[in-house]
Amino acid sequence: MGRFELFVALRHLRSGGGQTLLTLSAVASGVVIVVFVTALVFGLRAYYTRLLTDSIPHVTITAQDLPPRPLSDDIPSSSLSSSRIEQRAPHRKYIDNWAALATTIGRIDNVRFAVPTVSGQGFVSKGGTPRGVTVVGTDPVLQDRVSNVSNDLVAGHYRALQTGEIVIDNQVAEDLRLTIGDHIRLTSSEGNSSTFTVAGIYSPELNITGFAYVNLRAAEALFGLGTSVNTVVIKVHDIYAADATAAHIAPLAPYEVRSWTQQYPGFLSELQVQAGTAYMVSAFSLGAAAFAIAAILVVSVLQKSKQIGILKALGARDAQIRSIFILEGLGIGVLGSVIGVAIGCGIVYALTFPKGSWVAGRPPSQLWPVEFMPNYIIGAALCAIVSTVLAAYLPARHAARLDPVEVLR
């Protein structure tokens, strides 16, 4: 491609007027859509990833009820016995070696830390009104590293939680009309109960409600565990590798090991759908822009057929004619991509300003959790340029095949 082809291509673009502007608009619109959609979808993905990182355990080890055994296992075969499997009374296993287990798990790649916990079902009541809750008992400082309860507090305290104090979420507080300093009775599924003072009320950002936090000693007494625990919760560095980490831990612990994707499959599905939607919308936007550009350039070839005939009559080769229209497509792709990136980034930047409250009782945050994705912005521009050049190839080929005698007749 030489100066001649470049000169003619620029002349065509300048003389195109409204047609050139229309083609540029098609490219810019496709890039704007890609930049906006990727910024919004991956911003939401980053927002939910942060919530998952801060709010829930990534891998959970729990002690399970012993399975039922046939009576024949305990009675000699010569004796009369039933062939039916009789269900034993529930007997929960304890994790007695939790300190050694936590140390071993902490050495595994991708594991940040492991926290021993007592968890189970129970209900809180005030004035005869019961409300089911999931009781979590552990060291408050360690628990803050798992679910960041202190960050979600709307009243009271958590880190200095005493044995007779409890922290509940705002939904439980609303249902039972509780405020800081109120006394409530907490009864565990084991039938043990105790009176607690409401020391804190928190508003969970992930809207997972129905939790009551006490310290480890109080939870061990409620569930009759002595100095044992029944759960070990684990945080990892890469939450999307939690399944592999859980599979690595499973042979090391004779307990049930579950990753967050198994406990909260809806979150994973939502993240996957969001990413898939972004890719599909981006592909369709760039594809639609490419078709529009091809159609406009085909019309341009037909309109400039006499000019093409004159150029070929003056000695222009087929390769030069083809290069002229490919250069036009390249120029439109580059300029349209630059305009589209500028407009798209401007829209995304403007969306970072509106503030609102996502969760009741929490300070306002971004209404649109958008995120600038430089790699995707550059990728969108490059894809738009490539698709524009490809869209220009067909009309360029057609222009090169025009017969100057037929055109000028």
Buried (B, 14 or more C-beta within 10 A) or exposed (E): BEEEBBEBBBEBBEEBEEBBEEBBBBBBBBBBBBBBBBBBBBBBBBBBBEBBBBBBBBBBBBBEEEEEEEBEEEEEEEEEBEEEEEEEEEEBBBBBEBEEBBEBBEEBEBBEBBBBBBBBEBBBBBEEEEBEBBBBBBBBEBBBBBBBBBEBBBBBBBEEBBEBBBBBBBBBBEBBEBEEEBEBBBBBBBEEBBEBBBBBBBBBBBEBBBBBBBBBBBBBBBBEBEEBBBBBBBBBEEBBBBBBBBEBBBEEBEBEBBBBBBBBEEBBEBBEEBBEEBEEBBEEBBEBBBEBBBBBBBEBBEEBBEBBBBBBEEEBEEEBBBBBBBBBBBBBBBBBBBBBBBBBBEBBEEBBEEEEEBBEEBEEEBBBBBBBBEEBBEBBBEBBBBBBBBBBBBBBBBBBEBEBEEBEE
